[in-house]
Amino acid sequence: MPLRSAPLPRMAGHLSFMRAQPKTIRDLRPGDLAVLGLPFEDTGAPFAGQSLAPRALRETSVYFGWHANPQFSHPVDIDARQEICTDGLHAKLGDLGDLAPVSEDRIHAALREATLQIFRAEACAILLGGSDQLSRTVQKALPGCQAVQFGGTLQVARDFHVAPLPHGTGCSPSAGASLAEFALWRDGSKPLFVRFDLSVFRTSLSALCDRPRLGGCDLETVSQWLGILGQHRVSAIMLTGLNPSRPGMGVVKVGQRLMVTALLAFVYARLGFLAPYAKQVIAEETELT
């Protein structure tokens, strides 16, 4: 059989986030995005399976690995019908693999050290998986950081919280008050940590979350917020709340696709090539401030 010279199918080859090249922390440069998986269980969650989230998110992300596949040149924003130039993404995005398995009492110390090393390299950590306790560890590892929380349980009152609200009141970043509040709250001299929990989405979109709430945000709302945050020097973003072991393959895939699709707005904004809808939101935020 002859050697294969054409690009591999999307589901083949080494599994990394968006087909990113494998890297180590020593390889990181200022402005890089470093993906790190946290394959650990949340002992406080009602169901087991959170340890499978890093692999599930990587498997979904390979459908967005255009930058590593010459078959696809540039991706297209289907809403604006414009190409998105992703030149440079392959060089700036790296996958560090998963945090090495350690004893339970060493997990937090290992995560704290990895977060601090990525921060010192002036890169941004994209953490796949994790729990409430691990998110607090990341926040404590970043000196004097501010935190933005999407969904999940409110942990610190002073954090900026974007989450499903009771009784279906929902949330919208297009409301001037919310954007103005964020602009007043944000201190650019401090590191910024973002926790992105699946529960931020309305339950009509995904029932995969272990702790669903009434109300919630749609995909466009979450993507717009992440596009805005990508304009700031975020030191770490953690994707939590995903449980791929929940029954129902359709339900599982929807949850994974929601998180990865919304995260694209953050990745593109962080690296300087924004989708048109994110540019519009940034312009509106600038006018408010």
C-alpha positions in Angstrom: 0.0 0.0 0.0 1.5 3.4 -0.9 2.1 6.0 1.8 -0.7 8.5 2.2 0.3 12.0 1.0 -3.1 13.7 1.2 -4.4 15.3 4.4 -5.8 12.9 7.0 -9.6 12.7 7.5 -10.9 14.8 10.4 -11.3 11.8 12.7 -7.9 10.3 12.1 -4.4 11.1 13.3 -3.1 12.5 16.7 -6.0 13.9 18.7 -5.3 17.5 19.8 -7.5 20.5 20.2 -8.4 22.0 16.8 -5.5 19.9 15.4 -3.1 22.1 17.3 0.6 21.1 17.4 1.8 19.4 20.6 3.7 21.8 22.8 5.3 21.9 26.3 5.2 24.8 28.7 8.8 25.6 27.8 7.7 26.1 24.1 5.2 28.8 25.0 5.7 32.4 23.8 3.9 35.6 24.8 0.4 35.7 23.3 0.2 31.9 22.8 -2.9 29.8 23.6 -2.0 26.7 25.6 -4.7 23.9 25.9 -4.5 21.7 28.9 -6.9 18.9 29.8 -8.0 18.2 33.4 -9.3 14.6 33.3 -10.5 14.5 36.9 -13.8 13.8 38.5 -15.9 16.3 40.4 -16.7 14.4 43.6 -19.4 17.0 44.4 -21.3 16.5 41.1 -24.5 14.3 41.1 -23.1 12.1 38.3 -19.7 10.8 37.4 -18.1 11.3 34.0 -16.5 14.8 34.1 -13.1 13.2 33.6 -14.1 12.4 30.0 -14.7 16.1 29.2 -11.1 16.9 27.8 -11.2 14.1 25.3 -14.8 14.9 24.3 -14.0 18.6 23.7 -10.9 17.7 21.7 -12.9 15.2 19.5 -15.5 17.9 18.7 -12.8 20.6 18.1 -11.2 18.7 15.2 -14.1 19.7 13.0 -12.7 23.3 13.4 -9.1 22.5 12.6 -9.0 24.3 9.3 -5.6 25.9 9.9 -3.9 22.5 9.9 -5.7 21.1 6.9 -4.7 22.5 3.4 -8.0 21.1 2.0 -9.9 23.9 3.6 -7.9 27.1 3.2 -9.9 29.6 5.4 -13.1 29.0 7.4 -16.2 30.9 6.4 -18.6 32.8 8.8 -21.9 31.4 7.5 -23.9 34.3 8.9 -21.9 37.1 7.4 -20.8 34.9 4.4 -17.2 36.1 4.7 -14.0 34.2 5.1 -12.1 34.4 8.4 -8.4 34.7 7.9 -6.8 32.4 10.5 -3.2 32.8 9.4 -1.0 32.3 12.4 -3.4 30.2 14.4 -1.3 27.0 13.9 1.8 28.8 15.3 0.0 30.4 18.3 -2.3 27.5 19.4 -0.6 24.6 21.2 -1.9 21.5 23.0 0.0 20.6 26.2 -2.0 17.3 26.6 -3.6 16.4 29.9 -2.3 17.3 33.4 -0.4 14.2 34.5 -2.3 11.9 36.8 -1.3 12.4 40.4 -2.6 11.5 43.8 -5.8 13.4 44.8 -4.0 15.6 47.3 -1.5 16.6 44.6 -4.0 17.6 41.9 -4.4 21.1 43.1 -0.7 21.7 43.6 0.1 20.4 40.1 -2.7 22.6 38.5 -1.5 25.6 40.5 2.0 25.2 39.2 1.0 24.6 35.6 -1.3 27.7 35.7 1.5 29.8 37.1 4.0 28.7 34.6 1.7 29.5 31.7 1.0 32.9 33.2 4.7 33.7 33.6 5.2 32.8 29.9 2.5 35.5 29.2 0.4 32.9 27.4 -3.3 32.1 27.9 -4.3 28.7 29.4 -7.4 27.0 27.9 -8.3 24.4 30.5 -10.6 21.6 29.4 -12.7 20.1 32.2 -12.4 20.7 35.9 -14.7 21.3 38.9 -15.6 24.1 41.3 -12.7 23.3 43.5 -10.2 23.3 40.6 -11.5 26.6 39.2 -10.8 28.1 42.6 -7.3 26.7 42.5 -6.7 28.4 39.1 -8.1 31.7 40.4 -5.8 31.6 43.4 -2.8 30.8 41.3 -3.1 34.0 39.3 -1.9 36.9 41.5 -4.7 39.3 42.3 -6.8 38.2 39.4 -10.3 39.2 38.5 -12.8 36.4 37.5 -15.7 36.3 35.0 -18.0 33.4 35.5 -20.5 32.0 32.9 -23.0 29.7 34.5 -22.2 27.5 37.5 -22.7 28.4 41.1 -21.7 31.9 42.1 -18.6 31.5 44.2 -17.3 35.0 44.9 -19.7 38.0 45.0 -17.1 40.4 43.6 -16.7 38.3 40.4 -18.4 39.4 37.2 -21.2 36.8 36.7 -23.0 36.0 33.4 -25.3 33.1 34.1 -28.8 31.7 33.7 -31.3 33.7 35.7 -34.4 32.3 37.5 -37.9 32.3 36.0 -36.6 32.6 32.4 -35.5 36.2 32.6 -32.4 35.3 30.7 -29.4 37.6 30.0 -28.1 39.6 27.1 -24.8 41.3 26.5 -26.4 43.7 24.1 -28.0 45.5 27.1 -26.0 48.6 27.6 -26.0 48.3 31.4 -24.3 44.9 31.3 -21.5 46.1 29.0 -21.1 49.3 30.9 -20.9 47.4 34.2 -18.2 45.2 32.8 -16.2 48.1 31.6 -16.4 49.7 35.1 -15.6 46.5 36.9 -12.6 45.5 34.8 -9.2 46.5 36.0 -6.7 46.1 33.2 -3.7 45.9 35.5 -4.9 42.6 37.0 -4.9 39.1 35.4 -8.3 37.9 34.1 -9.7 34.4 34.7 -12.8 33.2 32.8 -14.9 30.2 33.9 -17.1 28.9 31.2 -19.7 26.4 32.5 -22.1 24.5 30.3 -25.0 25.6 32.6 -24.8 29.1 31.1 -26.8 27.8 28.1 -30.6 27.6 28.3 -31.8 24.1 28.9 -33.7 24.0 25.7 -30.3 24.0 23.9 -28.6 21.4 26.1 -29.9 19.1 28.8 -26.4 17.7 29.3 -25.6 19.8 32.3 -25.7 18.1 35.7 -27.2 21.2 37.3 -29.5 22.8 34.7 -31.3 26.1 35.6 -34.4 27.9 34.4 -33.7 30.5 31.8 -30.2 30.9 30.4 -28.4 32.3 27.4 -28.4 31.3 23.7 -25.3 30.5 21.7 -25.1 33.9 20.1 -25.2 35.6 23.5 -22.4 33.5 24.9 -20.3 33.8 21.8 -20.6 37.6 21.9 -19.5 37.7 25.5 -16.5 35.5 24.8 -15.6 37.6 21.7 -15.6 40.7 24.0 -13.5 38.9 26.7 -11.0 37.8 24.0 -10.1 41.4 23.5 -8.8 41.5 27.0 -5.6 39.8 28.2 -7.2 36.8 29.7 -4.7 34.6 31.5 -6.9 31.5 31.7 -10.3 30.2 30.6 -11.7 27.0 32.0 -14.5 24.9 30.4 -16.5 23.1 33.1 -19.8 21.4 33.6 -19.6 19.0 30.7 -20.4 15.3 31.4 -20.0 13.2 28.2 -21.2 10.1 30.0 -24.8 11.3 30.3 -27.1 9.0 28.2 -28.2 10.1 24.8 -25.6 10.6 22.1 -27.5 13.5 20.5 -27.6 15.3 23.9 -23.9 14.7 24.4 -22.9 16.0 21.1 -25.0 19.2 21.4 -23.3 20.1 24.7 -19.8 19.6 23.3 -20.6 21.6 20.1 -22.1 24.5 22.0 -19.0 24.9 24.1 -16.5 24.5 21.3 -18.4 26.8 18.9 -18.7 29.5 21.5 -15.1 29.2 22.5 -14.1 29.9 18.8 -15.2 33.5 19.3 -12.7 33.8 22.2 -9.9 32.1 20.3 -10.3 34.3 17.3 -10.6 37.5 19.3 -7.7 36.6 21.5 -5.4 36.1 18.4 -6.7 39.1 16.6 -8.9 37.7 13.8 -12.5 38.4 14.8 -15.7 37.2 13.2 -17.8 40.2 12.0 -20.4 39.9 14.8 -17.8 40.1 17.5 -16.3 43.2 15.9 -19.7 44.8 16.0 -20.1 44.1 19.7 -16.7 45.4 20.5 -17.6 48.7 18.7 -20.8 49.0 20.7 -18.8 48.4 24.0 -16.4 51.1 23.0 -19.2 53.6 22.4 -20.6 52.9 25.9 -17.3 53.6 27.6 
